[in-house]
Amino acid sequence: MRLVETEIARHDWKSMLCGCAGSAEHLARDLLRLAGRGSGQEPSHVSLEEHVWSPVVLWEPAPAVTSVALAVLADDVAPAARQWFLDLLQCVVAGEGTDGESARRGLDLPELCRGLALQGLRLLYEEVMSNRAPGTVSAAFEILTVVEPDRARLQRVREIAADWLPVCCRTGLCDDDLRVLDC
């Protein structure tokens, strides 16, 4: 079993309330498909909008999905899957609100997701410095602009990676407010 499968298996998806108002149990299968671990073994894009995140709110499964996204970065997955999970991670760290039920339980889902992403700083920096693909480099760097508390380290990496960072990352435009992204 690989890291992705192990991380997905750690979570009790059935007991989580999905943004679609049902159980989040289907997310385990969706995440496996997205990672290319489903029946076809090829990554298959699955939108998790309105299940995990929306432009205004995150739902209960968001922290678990954040952990899965970080496991993907540490695992050997197809480039398309890596890009999709970085895009997903970008959307959850940019989250601003918590669904009503989770908020009543005292959870701040955006803050929980950013805290989990902070634990994956090394993975995010590795993605930037690997220069594997422009999309993954920019997504990883933009996530770092949200979660990295050491702004001097972020600036140093910006300078080192300037040749392969997109203009918004080189100039700091993406630092202003990632939360305005149209996830």
Sequence and secondary structure as in RCSB ss.txt:
>XXXX:A:sequence
MRLVETEIARHDWKSMLCGCAGSAEHLARDLLRLAGRGSGQEPSHVSLEEHVWSPVVLWEPAPAVTSVALAVLAD
DVAPAARQWFLDLLQCVVAGEGTDGESARRGLDLPELCRGLALQGLRLLYEEVMSNRAPGTVSAAFEILTVVEPD
RARLQRVREIAADWLPVCCRTGLCDDDLRVLDC
>XXXX:A:secstr
  HHHHHHHTS GGGSB TTSSBTHHHHHHHHHHHT STT S      BTTTB SS B TTHHHHHHHHHHHHHS
   HHHHHHHHHHHHHHHT   B HHHHHTT  HHHHHHHHHHHTHHHHHHHHHHT  HHHHHHHHHHHHHH S 
HHHHHHHHHHTTTTS HHHHHTHHHH GGGS  
